[in-house]
Amino acid sequence: MPVLRVEHSVSDYDAWKKLFDDDPIDRKGSGVQRYRVGRSVHDPAYVTIDLEFATTEEADGLLEKLRGLWAGPGKEMMRDPRAQVVETVEDVTL
């Protein structure tokens, strides 16, 4: 299952979370089946998001939308955004 892994710092977590929840890139309509938001315990301004897709093409499509968001409305809120599409090769529960 392809996962679009996103990492960046935010200037204001609560404002960023509102933007995220408003969903300006239409996650469901873009093929996201599940997502997970993480926040650093040592740096609460650092956020990670894992978005799961059925296909790599859907993940790549949302990555393009994200790049537009980072260049536009999210530019002032998100610092040093990085993202890549990864594939889970092992998932073990201990």
KOLGUDREN-271695 format. One record per atom (N, C-alpha, C): residue in one letter; chain; residue number from 1; atom name; x, y, z. Coordinates in nm, 3 decimals. Example, Ala and Ser with C-alpha at 12.3 -4.5 7.8 and 13.67 -1.06 7.14 Angstrom:
<rs>
<"A", "A", 1, "N", <1.319, -0.569, 0.780>>
<"A", "A", 1, "CA", <1.230, -0.450, 0.780>>
<"A", "A", 1, "C", <1.320, -0.330, 0.780>>
<"S", "A", 2, "N", <1.285, -0.225, 0.708>>
<"S", "A", 2, "CA", <1.367, -0.106, 0.714>>
<"S", "A", 2, "C", <1.290, 0.003, 0.787>>
</rs>
This chain:
<rs>
<"M", "A", 1, "N", <0.084, -0.117, 0.000>>
<"M", "A", 1, "CA", <0.000, 0.000, 0.000>>
<"M", "A", 1, "C", <0.089, 0.124, 0.000>>
<"P", "A", 2, "N", <0.074, 0.211, -0.099>>
<"P", "A", 2, "CA", <0.153, 0.335, -0.103>>
<"P", "A", 2, "C", <0.111, 0.432, 0.007>>
<"V", "A", 3, "N", <0.210, 0.497, 0.065>>
<"V", "A", 3, "CA", <0.188, 0.597, 0.170>>
<"V", "A", 3, "C", <0.260, 0.724, 0.129>>
<"L", "A", 4, "N", <0.189, 0.834, 0.131>>
<"L", "A", 4, "CA", <0.251, 0.964, 0.110>>
<"L", "A", 4, "C", <0.288, 1.016, 0.249>>
<"R", "A", 5, "N", <0.418, 1.019, 0.276>>
<"R", "A", 5, "CA", <0.468, 1.064, 0.407>>
<"R", "A", 5, "C", <0.510, 1.210, 0.396>>
<"V", "A", 6, "N", <0.448, 1.294, 0.479>>
<"V", "A", 6, "CA", <0.470, 1.439, 0.477>>
<"V", "A", 6, "C", <0.529, 1.480, 0.611>>
<"E", "A", 7, "N", <0.628, 1.570, 0.608>>
<"E", "A", 7, "CA", <0.688, 1.622, 0.730>>
<"E", "A", 7, "C", <0.712, 1.771, 0.713>>
<"H", "A", 8, "N", <0.683, 1.847, 0.816>>
<"H", "A", 8, "CA", <0.715, 1.989, 0.815>>
<"H", "A", 8, "C", <0.695, 2.049, 0.954>>
<"S", "A", 9, "N", <0.748, 2.167, 0.973>>
<"S", "A", 9, "CA", <0.723, 2.243, 1.095>>
<"S", "A", 9, "C", <0.609, 2.339, 1.068>>
<"V", "A", 10, "N", <0.539, 2.375, 1.173>>
<"V", "A", 10, "CA", <0.428, 2.469, 1.159>>
<"V", "A", 10, "C", <0.450, 2.587, 1.252>>
<"S", "A", 11, "N", <0.405, 2.702, 1.210>>
<"S", "A", 11, "CA", <0.422, 2.822, 1.293>>
<"S", "A", 11, "C", <0.321, 2.825, 1.407>>
<"D", "A", 12, "N", <0.204, 2.765, 1.386>>
<"D", "A", 12, "CA", <0.098, 2.762, 1.488>>
<"D", "A", 12, "C", <0.020, 2.633, 1.467>>
<"Y", "A", 13, "N", <0.039, 2.536, 1.557>>
<"Y", "A", 13, "CA", <-0.022, 2.405, 1.538>>
<"Y", "A", 13, "C", <-0.174, 2.414, 1.526>>
<"D", "A", 14, "N", <-0.239, 2.490, 1.614>>
<"D", "A", 14, "CA", <-0.385, 2.497, 1.612>>
<"D", "A", 14, "C", <-0.437, 2.554, 1.480>>
<"A", "A", 15, "N", <-0.371, 2.657, 1.427>>
<"A", "A", 15, "CA", <-0.410, 2.716, 1.299>>
<"A", "A", 15, "C", <-0.384, 2.616, 1.186>>
<"W", "A", 16, "N", <-0.270, 2.547, 1.192>>
<"W", "A", 16, "CA", <-0.239, 2.446, 1.090>>
<"W", "A", 16, "C", <-0.344, 2.334, 1.094>>
<"K", "A", 17, "N", <-0.379, 2.288, 1.215>>
<"K", "A", 17, "CA", <-0.476, 2.178, 1.227>>
<"K", "A", 17, "C", <-0.611, 2.218, 1.171>>
<"K", "A", 18, "N", <-0.650, 2.343, 1.190>>
<"K", "A", 18, "CA", <-0.776, 2.389, 1.132>>
<"K", "A", 18, "C", <-0.770, 2.383, 0.980>>
<"L", "A", 19, "N", <-0.658, 2.430, 0.923>>
<"L", "A", 19, "CA", <-0.641, 2.423, 0.777>>
<"L", "A", 19, "C", <-0.644, 2.278, 0.731>>
<"F", "A", 20, "N", <-0.575, 2.190, 0.803>>
<"F", "A", 20, "CA", <-0.573, 2.047, 0.769>>
<"F", "A", 20, "C", <-0.714, 1.990, 0.774>>
<"D", "A", 21, "N", <-0.788, 2.020, 0.880>>
<"D", "A", 21, "CA", <-0.924, 1.968, 0.895>>
<"D", "A", 21, "C", <-1.020, 2.025, 0.791>>
<"D", "A", 22, "N", <-0.995, 2.148, 0.744>>
<"D", "A", 22, "CA", <-1.077, 2.207, 0.638>>
<"D", "A", 22, "C", <-1.055, 2.136, 0.504>>
<"D", "A", 23, "N", <-0.944, 2.062, 0.494>>
<"D", "A", 23, "CA", <-0.914, 1.975, 0.380>>
<"D", "A", 23, "C", <-0.916, 2.045, 0.244>>
<"P", "A", 24, "N", <-0.830, 2.146, 0.225>>
<"P", "A", 24, "CA", <-0.831, 2.219, 0.098>>
<"P", "A", 24, "C", <-0.785, 2.137, -0.023>>
<"I", "A", 25, "N", <-0.727, 2.020, 0.000>>
<"I", "A", 25, "CA", <-0.682, 1.939, -0.114>>
<"I", "A", 25, "C", <-0.770, 1.817, -0.137>>
<"D", "A", 26, "N", <-0.883, 1.806, -0.065>>
<"D", "A", 26, "CA", <-0.981, 1.699, -0.083>>
<"D", "A", 26, "C", <-0.917, 1.561, -0.073>>
<"R", "A", 27, "N", <-0.874, 1.526, 0.048>>
<"R", "A", 27, "CA", <-0.807, 1.398, 0.069>>
<"R", "A", 27, "C", <-0.891, 1.280, 0.020>>
<"K", "A", 28, "N", <-1.016, 1.272, 0.064>>
<"K", "A", 28, "CA", <-1.100, 1.156, 0.026>>
<"K", "A", 28, "C", <-1.118, 1.151, -0.125>>
<"G", "A", 29, "N", <-1.149, 1.264, -0.186>>
<"G", "A", 29, "CA", <-1.167, 1.269, -0.331>>
<"G", "A", 29, "C", <-1.039, 1.242, -0.408>>
<"S", "A", 30, "N", <-0.925, 1.256, -0.341>>
<"S", "A", 30, "CA", <-0.795, 1.230, -0.404>>
<"S", "A", 30, "C", <-0.747, 1.087, -0.382>>
<"G", "A", 31, "N", <-0.829, 1.006, -0.314>>
<"G", "A", 31, "CA", <-0.796, 0.865, -0.298>>
<"G", "A", 31, "C", <-0.739, 0.825, -0.164>>
<"V", "A", 32, "N", <-0.731, 0.917, -0.069>>
<"V", "A", 32, "CA", <-0.679, 0.881, 0.063>>
<"V", "A", 32, "C", <-0.777, 0.786, 0.130>>
<"Q", "A", 33, "N", <-0.727, 0.672, 0.174>>
<"Q", "A", 33, "CA", <-0.811, 0.574, 0.241>>
<"Q", "A", 33, "C", <-0.802, 0.583, 0.393>>
<"R", "A", 34, "N", <-0.689, 0.632, 0.439>>
<"R", "A", 34, "CA", <-0.664, 0.643, 0.584>>
<"R", "A", 34, "C", <-0.547, 0.739, 0.602>>
<"Y", "A", 35, "N", <-0.547, 0.812, 0.711>>
<"Y", "A", 35, "CA", <-0.431, 0.896, 0.740>>
<"Y", "A", 35, "C", <-0.401, 0.898, 0.889>>
<"R", "A", 36, "N", <-0.278, 0.932, 0.919>>
<"R", "A", 36, "CA", <-0.231, 0.939, 1.057>>
<"R", "A", 36, "C", <-0.151, 1.067, 1.072>>
<"V", "A", 37, "N", <-0.181, 1.147, 1.175>>
<"V", "A", 37, "CA", <-0.108, 1.270, 1.204>>
<"V", "A", 37, "C", <-0.024, 1.246, 1.328>>
<"G", "A", 38, "N", <0.103, 1.285, 1.322>>
<"G", "A", 38, "CA", <0.193, 1.274, 1.436>>
<"G", "A", 38, "C", <0.252, 1.409, 1.469>>
<"R", "A", 39, "N", <0.295, 1.421, 1.593>>
<"R", "A", 39, "CA", <0.355, 1.546, 1.639>>
<"R", "A", 39, "C", <0.473, 1.511, 1.729>>
<"S", "A", 40, "N", <0.586, 1.574, 1.707>>
<"S", "A", 40, "CA", <0.706, 1.545, 1.784>>
<"S", "A", 40, "C", <0.683, 1.574, 1.932>>
<"V", "A", 41, "N", <0.726, 1.482, 2.017>>
<"V", "A", 41, "CA", <0.715, 1.505, 2.161>>
<"V", "A", 41, "C", <0.820, 1.604, 2.211>>
<"H", "A", 42, "N", <0.927, 1.623, 2.134>>
<"H", "A", 42, "CA", <1.033, 1.715, 2.173>>
<"H", "A", 42, "C", <1.023, 1.850, 2.104>>
<"D", "A", 43, "N", <0.951, 1.854, 1.993>>
<"D", "A", 43, "CA", <0.932, 1.979, 1.919>>
<"D", "A", 43, "C", <0.788, 1.982, 1.869>>
<"P", "A", 44, "N", <0.694, 2.035, 1.948>>
<"P", "A", 44, "CA", <0.552, 2.029, 1.912>>
<"P", "A", 44, "C", <0.517, 2.104, 1.784>>
<"A", "A", 45, "N", <0.611, 2.180, 1.729>>
<"A", "A", 45, "CA", <0.586, 2.247, 1.601>>
<"A", "A", 45, "C", <0.614, 2.154, 1.482>>
<"Y", "A", 46, "N", <0.673, 2.038, 1.508>>
<"Y", "A", 46, "CA", <0.707, 1.944, 1.400>>
<"Y", "A", 46, "C", <0.596, 1.842, 1.384>>
<"V", "A", 47, "N", <0.543, 1.833, 1.261>>
<"V", "A", 47, "CA", <0.427, 1.750, 1.232>>
<"V", "A", 47, "C", <0.462, 1.649, 1.123>>
<"T", "A", 48, "N", <0.407, 1.528, 1.136>>
<"T", "A", 48, "CA", <0.418, 1.428, 1.030>>
<"T", "A", 48, "C", <0.277, 1.382, 0.994>>
<"I", "A", 49, "N", <0.258, 1.351, 0.868>>
<"I", "A", 49, "CA", <0.130, 1.298, 0.821>>
<"I", "A", 49, "C", <0.158, 1.181, 0.729>>
<"D", "A", 50, "N", <0.096, 1.067, 0.753>>
<"D", "A", 50, "CA", <0.102, 0.952, 0.664>>
<"D", "A", 50, "C", <-0.036, 0.934, 0.602>>
<"L", "A", 51, "N", <-0.042, 0.942, 0.469>>
<"L", "A", 51, "CA", <-0.167, 0.928, 0.395>>
<"L", "A", 51, "C", <-0.160, 0.799, 0.313>>
<"E", "A", 52, "N", <-0.253, 0.708, 0.334>>
<"E", "A", 52, "CA", <-0.252, 0.579, 0.266>>
<"E", "A", 52, "C", <-0.344, 0.580, 0.144>>
<"F", "A", 53, "N", <-0.296, 0.515, 0.037>>
<"F", "A", 53, "CA", <-0.367, 0.510, -0.091>>
<"F", "A", 53, "C", <-0.373, 0.367, -0.144>>
<"A", "A", 54, "N", <-0.461, 0.345, -0.239>>
<"A", "A", 54, "CA", <-0.468, 0.216, -0.308>>
<"A", "A", 54, "C", <-0.362, 0.208, -0.418>>
<"T", "A", 55, "N", <-0.329, 0.324, -0.479>>
<"T", "A", 55, "CA", <-0.234, 0.323, -0.591>>
<"T", "A", 55, "C", <-0.128, 0.433, -0.575>>
<"T", "A", 56, "N", <-0.014, 0.409, -0.635>>
<"T", "A", 56, "CA", <0.094, 0.508, -0.637>>
<"T", "A", 56, "C", <0.051, 0.631, -0.715>>
<"E", "A", 57, "N", <-0.026, 0.612, -0.820>>
<"E", "A", 57, "CA", <-0.071, 0.726, -0.902>>
<"E", "A", 57, "C", <-0.155, 0.823, -0.819>>
<"E", "A", 58, "N", <-0.242, 0.770, -0.733>>
<"E", "A", 58, "CA", <-0.321, 0.858, -0.645>>
<"E", "A", 58, "C", <-0.231, 0.935, -0.549>>
<"A", "A", 59, "N", <-0.132, 0.866, -0.492>>
<"A", "A", 59, "CA", <-0.038, 0.931, -0.400>>
<"A", "A", 59, "C", <0.040, 1.041, -0.473>>
<"D", "A", 60, "N", <0.087, 1.013, -0.593>>
<"D", "A", 60, "CA", <0.159, 1.113, -0.671>>
<"D", "A", 60, "C", <0.070, 1.233, -0.704>>
<"G", "A", 61, "N", <-0.056, 1.207, -0.733>>
<"G", "A", 61, "CA", <-0.150, 1.314, -0.764>>
<"G", "A", 61, "C", <-0.171, 1.407, -0.644>>
<"L", "A", 62, "N", <-0.184, 1.349, -0.525>>
<"L", "A", 62, "CA", <-0.202, 1.433, -0.407>>
<"L", "A", 62, "C", <-0.074, 1.508, -0.373>>
<"L", "A", 63, "N", <0.041, 1.448, -0.400>>
<"L", "A", 63, "CA", <0.167, 1.518, -0.378>>
<"L", "A", 63, "C", <0.173, 1.645, -0.462>>
<"E", "A", 64, "N", <0.126, 1.639, -0.584>>
<"E", "A", 64, "CA", <0.123, 1.759, -0.670>>
<"E", "A", 64, "C", <0.031, 1.865, -0.611>>
<"K", "A", 65, "N", <-0.084, 1.823, -0.559>>
<"K", "A", 65, "CA", <-0.175, 1.918, -0.494>>
<"K", "A", 65, "C", <-0.109, 1.981, -0.372>>
<"L", "A", 66, "N", <-0.036, 1.901, -0.295>>
<"L", "A", 66, "CA", <0.034, 1.953, -0.177>>
<"L", "A", 66, "C", <0.136, 2.059, -0.215>>
<"R", "A", 67, "N", <0.208, 2.035, -0.322>>
<"R", "A", 67, "CA", <0.308, 2.133, -0.366>>
<"R", "A", 67, "C", <0.243, 2.267, -0.396>>
<"G", "A", 68, "N", <0.124, 2.263, -0.454>>
<"G", "A", 68, "CA", <0.050, 2.386, -0.479>>
<"G", "A", 68, "C", <0.006, 2.454, -0.350>>
<"L", "A", 69, "N", <-0.036, 2.374, -0.253>>
<"L", "A", 69, "CA", <-0.076, 2.428, -0.123>>
<"L", "A", 69, "C", <0.044, 2.493, -0.053>>
<"W", "A", 70, "N", <0.159, 2.426, -0.059>>
<"W", "A", 70, "CA", <0.279, 2.479, 0.005>>
<"W", "A", 70, "C", <0.323, 2.610, -0.058>>
<"A", "A", 71, "N", <0.302, 2.624, -0.187>>
<"A", "A", 71, "CA", <0.342, 2.747, -0.257>>
<"A", "A", 71, "C", <0.239, 2.859, -0.240>>
<"G", "A", 72, "N", <0.116, 2.822, -0.202>>
<"G", "A", 72, "CA", <0.009, 2.920, -0.190>>
<"G", "A", 72, "C", <-0.035, 2.941, -0.047>>
<"P", "A", 73, "N", <-0.159, 2.899, -0.014>>
<"P", "A", 73, "CA", <-0.217, 2.930, 0.117>>
<"P", "A", 73, "C", <-0.140, 2.873, 0.237>>
<"G", "A", 74, "N", <-0.067, 2.766, 0.218>>
<"G", "A", 74, "CA", <0.006, 2.707, 0.330>>
<"G", "A", 74, "C", <0.145, 2.762, 0.349>>
<"K", "A", 75, "N", <0.189, 2.846, 0.257>>
<"K", "A", 75, "CA", <0.328, 2.895, 0.257>>
<"K", "A", 75, "C", <0.368, 2.961, 0.388>>
<"E", "A", 76, "N", <0.281, 3.043, 0.445>>
<"E", "A", 76, "CA", <0.313, 3.115, 0.568>>
<"E", "A", 76, "C", <0.305, 3.025, 0.691>>
<"M", "A", 77, "N", <0.232, 2.915, 0.681>>
<"M", "A", 77, "CA", <0.206, 2.832, 0.797>>
<"M", "A", 77, "C", <0.302, 2.714, 0.809>>
<"M", "A", 78, "N", <0.350, 2.660, 0.696>>
<"M", "A", 78, "CA", <0.433, 2.539, 0.696>>
<"M", "A", 78, "C", <0.575, 2.573, 0.654>>
<"R", "A", 79, "N", <0.672, 2.528, 0.734>>
<"R", "A", 79, "CA", <0.812, 2.555, 0.704>>
<"R", "A", 79, "C", <0.883, 2.425, 0.665>>
<"D", "A", 80, "N", <0.964, 2.436, 0.563>>
<"D", "A", 80, "CA", <1.047, 2.323, 0.516>>
<"D", "A", 80, "C", <0.968, 2.195, 0.492>>
<"P", "A", 81, "N", <0.859, 2.204, 0.413>>
<"P", "A", 81, "CA", <0.781, 2.082, 0.389>>
<"P", "A", 81, "C", <0.858, 1.983, 0.303>>
<"R", "A", 82, "N", <0.846, 1.857, 0.340>>
<"R", "A", 82, "CA", <0.905, 1.747, 0.263>>
<"R", "A", 82, "C", <0.801, 1.637, 0.250>>
<"A", "A", 83, "N", <0.804, 1.568, 0.140>>
<"A", "A", 83, "CA", <0.712, 1.457, 0.122>>
<"A", "A", 83, "C", <0.770, 1.358, 0.022>>
<"Q", "A", 84, "N", <0.734, 1.234, 0.041>>
<"Q", "A", 84, "CA", <0.772, 1.131, -0.055>>
<"Q", "A", 84, "C", <0.672, 1.016, -0.045>>
<"V", "A", 85, "N", <0.658, 0.945, -0.154>>
<"V", "A", 85, "CA", <0.570, 0.828, -0.157>>
<"V", "A", 85, "C", <0.656, 0.707, -0.120>>
<"V", "A", 86, "N", <0.613, 0.635, -0.019>>
<"V", "A", 86, "CA", <0.684, 0.516, 0.024>>
<"V", "A", 86, "C", <0.588, 0.397, 0.019>>
<"E", "A", 87, "N", <0.645, 0.279, 0.016>>
<"E", "A", 87, "CA", <0.564, 0.159, 0.016>>
<"E", "A", 87, "C", <0.600, 0.077, 0.139>>
<"T", "A", 88, "N", <0.501, 0.033, 0.212>>
<"T", "A", 88, "CA", <0.526, -0.052, 0.328>>
<"T", "A", 88, "C", <0.575, -0.187, 0.280>>
<"V", "A", 89, "N", <0.691, -0.227, 0.327>>
<"V", "A", 89, "CA", <0.746, -0.358, 0.288>>
<"V", "A", 89, "C", <0.740, -0.458, 0.402>>
<"E", "A", 90, "N", <0.716, -0.406, 0.524>>
<"E", "A", 90, "CA", <0.699, -0.495, 0.637>>
<"E", "A", 90, "C", <0.622, -0.421, 0.745>>
<"D", "A", 91, "N", <0.528, -0.490, 0.806>>
<"D", "A", 91, "CA", <0.445, -0.433, 0.912>>
<"D", "A", 91, "C", <0.428, -0.542, 1.018>>
<"V", "A", 92, "N", <0.499, -0.529, 1.130>>
<"V", "A", 92, "CA", <0.502, -0.633, 1.232>>
<"V", "A", 92, "C", <0.448, -0.578, 1.363>>
<"T", "A", 93, "N", <0.362, -0.652, 1.425>>
<"T", "A", 93, "CA", <0.313, -0.616, 1.559>>
<"T", "A", 93, "C", <0.380, -0.710, 1.659>>
<"L", "A", 94, "N", <0.440, -0.653, 1.761>>
<"L", "A", 94, "CA", <0.508, -0.734, 1.865>>
<"L", "A", 94, "C", <0.430, -0.730, 1.995>>
</rs>
